[in-house]
Amino acid sequence: MNQKKLGIGVIIQNQNSNFLLHLRDGHTKNMSNQWSLIGGEVEKGEAPIKAAIREVKEETNLLAKNLTVFTNITFNDKWDAIIFCAQVNSSKQKMILHEGKKLTFFPKGEMIRFINNLSYTNPFLEVLKKYLNN
């Protein structure tokens, strides 16, 4: 029996209270060509919080701070995920797209409208909607 993999997703908020979404490219195993949270797989022997910091840095060049666990989800029959919340200071750090197609910060209200108007959904976006509606 195969053991499930553990992934992470990170709800990122900047100093202006805007939230980051990542447009993934077609080279990913999950959620190809979809908007989603920054995230990825926890590597063997890696603590989930370290994976969250690493993924944010790898995908955006930003340093995630004040990480807290928001929730745990079952992504599908092969993956579970921990969703973290984090803060970044995008005015003092240069955001660089290292993976995917695009990175965009949205104000809270615009983010909710944007997600609601997408033609698809994924578990990470569903968690983000719950977070934004709290």
Phi and psi restraints in degrees (value plus and minus 20) as a CYANA .aco file:
   2 ASN   PHI     -99.1   -59.1
   2 ASN   PSI     117.7   157.7
   3 GLN   PHI    -102.7   -62.7
   3 GLN   PSI     123.7   163.7
   4 LYS   PHI     -85.1   -45.1
   4 LYS   PSI     129.4   169.4
   5 LYS   PHI    -106.3   -66.3
   5 LYS   PSI     135.7   175.7
   6 LEU   PHI    -131.9   -91.9
   6 LEU   PSI     106.2   146.2
   7 GLY   PHI    -136.7   -96.7
   7 GLY   PSI     151.2   191.2
   8 ILE   PHI    -152.6  -112.6
   8 ILE   PSI     132.6   172.6
   9 GLY   PHI    -151.7  -111.7
   9 GLY   PSI     128.8   168.8
  10 VAL   PHI    -149.5  -109.5
  10 VAL   PSI      99.8   139.8
  11 ILE   PHI    -102.7   -62.7
  11 ILE   PSI      92.4   132.4
  12 ILE   PHI    -127.8   -87.8
  12 ILE   PSI     107.6   147.6
  13 GLN   PHI    -140.0  -100.0
  13 GLN   PSI     116.0   156.0
  14 ASN   PHI    -117.1   -77.1
  14 ASN   PSI    -195.9  -155.9
  15 GLN   PHI     -84.8   -44.8
  15 GLN   PSI     -36.7     3.3
  16 ASN   PHI    -118.9   -78.9
  16 ASN   PSI      -8.3    31.7
  17 SER   PHI      43.6    83.6
  17 SER   PSI       7.9    47.9
  18 ASN   PHI    -115.8   -75.8
  18 ASN   PSI     134.6   174.6
  19 PHE   PHI    -134.8   -94.8
  19 PHE   PSI     123.0   163.0
  20 LEU   PHI    -115.7   -75.7
  20 LEU   PSI     113.4   153.4
  21 LEU   PHI    -139.9   -99.9
  21 LEU   PSI     130.7   170.7
  22 HIS   PHI    -140.5  -100.5
  22 HIS   PSI     103.2   143.2
  23 LEU   PHI    -108.4   -68.4
  23 LEU   PSI      90.0   130.0
  24 ARG   PHI     -94.8   -54.8
  24 ARG   PSI     138.0   178.0
  25 ASP   PHI    -117.9   -77.9
  25 ASP   PSI    -192.2  -152.2
  26 GLY   PHI    -105.1   -65.1
  26 GLY   PSI     -14.0    26.0
  27 HIS   PHI    -119.3   -79.3
  27 HIS   PSI      -4.4    35.6
  28 THR   PHI    -125.6   -85.6
  28 THR   PSI     135.2   175.2
  29 LYS   PHI     -94.0   -54.0
  29 LYS   PSI     -54.9   -14.9
  30 ASN   PHI    -145.2  -105.2
  30 ASN   PSI     124.9   164.9
  31 MET   PHI      37.0    77.0
  31 MET   PSI      19.0    59.0
  32 SER   PHI     -78.3   -38.3
  32 SER   PSI     118.6   158.6
  33 ASN   PHI      36.2    76.2
  33 ASN   PSI      13.1    53.1
  34 GLN   PHI    -144.1  -104.1
  34 GLN   PSI     132.5   172.5
  35 TRP   PHI     -94.1   -54.1
  35 TRP   PSI     120.8   160.8
  36 SER   PHI    -181.4  -141.4
  36 SER   PSI    -196.5  -156.5
  37 LEU   PHI     -99.4   -59.4
  37 LEU   PSI     140.8   180.8
  38 ILE   PHI     -84.6   -44.6
  38 ILE   PSI     117.9   157.9
  39 GLY   PHI    -196.4  -156.4
  39 GLY   PSI     159.6   199.6
  40 GLY   PHI     152.2   192.2
  40 GLY   PSI    -187.5  -147.5
  41 GLU   PHI    -110.5   -70.5
  41 GLU   PSI     120.7   160.7
  42 VAL   PHI     -97.6   -57.6
  42 VAL   PSI     103.4   143.4
  43 GLU   PHI     -96.4   -56.4
  43 GLU   PSI     136.8   176.8
  44 LYS   PHI     -75.5   -35.5
  44 LYS   PSI     107.4   147.4
  45 GLY   PHI      61.3   101.3
  45 GLY   PSI     -20.5    19.5
  46 GLU   PHI    -113.7   -73.7
  46 GLU   PSI     116.5   156.5
  47 ALA   PHI     -91.9   -51.9
  47 ALA   PSI     120.1   160.1
  48 PRO   PHI     -74.2   -34.2
  48 PRO   PSI     -59.4   -19.4
  49 ILE   PHI     -85.9   -45.9
  49 ILE   PSI     -55.1   -15.1
  50 LYS   PHI     -87.8   -47.8
  50 LYS   PSI     -57.2   -17.2
  51 ALA   PHI     -83.3   -43.3
  51 ALA   PSI     -60.5   -20.5
  52 ALA   PHI     -82.3   -42.3
  52 ALA   PSI     -67.0   -27.0
  53 ILE   PHI     -81.5   -41.5
  53 ILE   PSI     -64.5   -24.5
  54 ARG   PHI     -82.5   -42.5
  54 ARG   PSI     -67.1   -27.1
  55 GLU   PHI     -82.9   -42.9
  55 GLU   PSI     -61.5   -21.5
  56 VAL   PHI     -80.8   -40.8
  56 VAL   PSI     -65.5   -25.5
  57 LYS   PHI     -85.0   -45.0
  57 LYS   PSI     -65.9   -25.9
  58 GLU   PHI     -82.6   -42.6
  58 GLU   PSI     -59.8   -19.8
  59 GLU   PHI    -111.0   -71.0
  59 GLU   PSI     -42.1    -2.1
  60 THR   PHI    -149.4  -109.4
  60 THR   PSI     -35.8     4.2
  61 ASN   PHI      53.1    93.1
  61 ASN   PSI     -12.7    27.3
  62 LEU   PHI    -115.5   -75.5
  62 LEU   PSI     130.3   170.3
  63 LEU   PHI    -116.2   -76.2
  63 LEU   PSI      96.0   136.0
  64 ALA   PHI    -101.4   -61.4
  64 ALA   PSI     114.2   154.2
  65 LYS   PHI    -149.2  -109.2
  65 LYS   PSI     144.8   184.8
  66 ASN   PHI      33.8    73.8
  66 ASN   PSI      25.1    65.1
  67 LEU   PHI     -91.7   -51.7
  67 LEU   PSI     115.1   155.1
  68 THR   PHI    -156.6  -116.6
  68 THR   PSI     131.9   171.9
  69 VAL   PHI    -100.2   -60.2
  69 VAL   PSI     108.3   148.3
  70 PHE   PHI    -112.6   -72.6
  70 PHE   PSI     -68.7   -28.7
  71 THR   PHI    -185.0  -145.0
  71 THR   PSI     148.8   188.8
  72 ASN   PHI    -135.0   -95.0
  72 ASN   PSI     123.0   163.0
  73 ILE   PHI    -154.6  -114.6
  73 ILE   PSI     137.0   177.0
  74 THR   PHI    -116.5   -76.5
  74 THR   PSI      92.8   132.8
  75 PHE   PHI     -94.7   -54.7
  75 PHE   PSI     -70.3   -30.3
  76 ASN   PHI    -182.3  -142.3
  76 ASN   PSI    -186.1  -146.1
  77 ASP   PHI     -92.1   -52.1
  77 ASP   PSI     -27.5    12.5
  78 LYS   PHI    -131.7   -91.7
  78 LYS   PSI     -34.8     5.2
  79 TRP   PHI    -154.1  -114.1
  79 TRP   PSI     119.3   159.3
  80 ASP   PHI    -134.5   -94.5
  80 ASP   PSI     137.5   177.5
  81 ALA   PHI    -163.3  -123.3
  81 ALA   PSI     128.6   168.6
  82 ILE   PHI    -126.5   -86.5
  82 ILE   PSI     109.0   149.0
  83 ILE   PHI    -123.7   -83.7
  83 ILE   PSI     101.1   141.1
  84 PHE   PHI    -123.2   -83.2
  84 PHE   PSI     137.9   177.9
  85 CYS   PHI    -131.0   -91.0
  85 CYS   PSI     122.5   162.5
  86 ALA   PHI    -168.3  -128.3
  86 ALA   PSI     138.9   178.9
  87 GLN   PHI    -135.1   -95.1
  87 GLN   PSI     126.8   166.8
  88 VAL   PHI    -155.0  -115.0
  88 VAL   PSI     137.1   177.1
  89 ASN   PHI    -131.8   -91.8
  89 ASN   PSI      71.3   111.3
  90 SER   PHI     -97.0   -57.0
  90 SER   PSI     -27.4    12.6
  91 SER   PHI    -104.1   -64.1
  91 SER   PSI     -43.5    -3.5
  92 LYS   PHI    -123.6   -83.6
  92 LYS   PSI     -27.2    12.8
  93 GLN   PHI    -146.8  -106.8
  93 GLN   PSI     125.7   165.7
  94 LYS   PHI    -108.2   -68.2
  94 LYS   PSI      98.0   138.0
  95 MET   PHI     -97.8   -57.8
  95 MET   PSI     108.1   148.1
  96 ILE   PHI    -149.5  -109.5
  96 ILE   PSI     107.8   147.8
  97 LEU   PHI     -96.9   -56.9
  97 LEU   PSI      92.8   132.8
  98 HIS   PHI    -122.4   -82.4
  98 HIS   PSI     -45.6    -5.6
  99 GLU   PHI    -159.4  -119.4
  99 GLU   PSI     126.8   166.8
 100 GLY   PHI      71.0   111.0
 100 GLY   PSI    -186.4  -146.4
 101 LYS   PHI    -124.0   -84.0
 101 LYS   PSI     -53.0   -13.0
 102 LYS   PHI    -183.5  -143.5
 102 LYS   PSI     129.0   169.0
 103 LEU   PHI    -144.1  -104.1
 103 LEU   PSI     110.4   150.4
 104 THR   PHI    -161.9  -121.9
 104 THR   PSI     112.8   152.8
 105 PHE   PHI    -110.4   -70.4
 105 PHE   PSI     115.7   155.7
 106 PHE   PHI    -144.1  -104.1
 106 PHE   PSI     120.3   160.3
 107 PRO   PHI     -83.3   -43.3
 107 PRO   PSI     134.8   174.8
 108 LYS   PHI     -71.7   -31.7
 108 LYS   PSI     -73.0   -33.0
 109 GLY   PHI     -82.3   -42.3
 109 GLY   PSI     -62.3   -22.3
 110 GLU   PHI     -85.6   -45.6
 110 GLU   PSI     -57.7   -17.7
 111 MET   PHI     -81.3   -41.3
 111 MET   PSI     -66.2   -26.2
 112 ILE   PHI     -80.9   -40.9
 112 ILE   PSI     -66.4   -26.4
 113 ARG   PHI     -81.8   -41.8
 113 ARG   PSI     -63.3   -23.3
 114 PHE   PHI     -80.0   -40.0
 114 PHE   PSI     -69.9   -29.9
 115 ILE   PHI     -82.0   -42.0
 115 ILE   PSI     -62.9   -22.9
 116 ASN   PHI     -85.1   -45.1
 116 ASN   PSI     -43.8    -3.8
 117 ASN   PHI    -114.9   -74.9
 117 ASN   PSI     -21.4    18.6
 118 LEU   PHI     -90.5   -50.5
 118 LEU   PSI     131.8   171.8
 119 SER   PHI    -105.8   -65.8
 119 SER   PSI     -17.0    23.0
 120 TYR   PHI    -162.2  -122.2
 120 TYR   PSI     150.7   190.7
 121 THR   PHI    -161.8  -121.8
 121 THR   PSI     141.5   181.5
 122 ASN   PHI    -165.2  -125.2
 122 ASN   PSI     142.8   182.8
 123 PRO   PHI     -77.3   -37.3
 123 PRO   PSI     -54.5   -14.5
 124 PHE   PHI     -86.7   -46.7
 124 PHE   PSI     -60.1   -20.1
 125 LEU   PHI     -88.3   -48.3
 125 LEU   PSI     -55.4   -15.4
 126 GLU   PHI     -83.2   -43.2
 126 GLU   PSI     -60.9   -20.9
 127 VAL   PHI     -85.3   -45.3
 127 VAL   PSI     -62.2   -22.2
 128 LEU   PHI     -81.6   -41.6
 128 LEU   PSI     -61.5   -21.5
 129 LYS   PHI     -80.6   -40.6
 129 LYS   PSI     -63.2   -23.2
 130 LYS   PHI     -81.4   -41.4
 130 LYS   PSI     -62.6   -22.6
 131 TYR   PHI     -82.0   -42.0
 131 TYR   PSI     -66.7   -26.7
 132 LEU   PHI     -88.3   -48.3
 132 LEU   PSI     -48.1    -8.1
 133 ASN   PHI    -106.7   -66.7
 133 ASN   PSI     -22.8    17.2
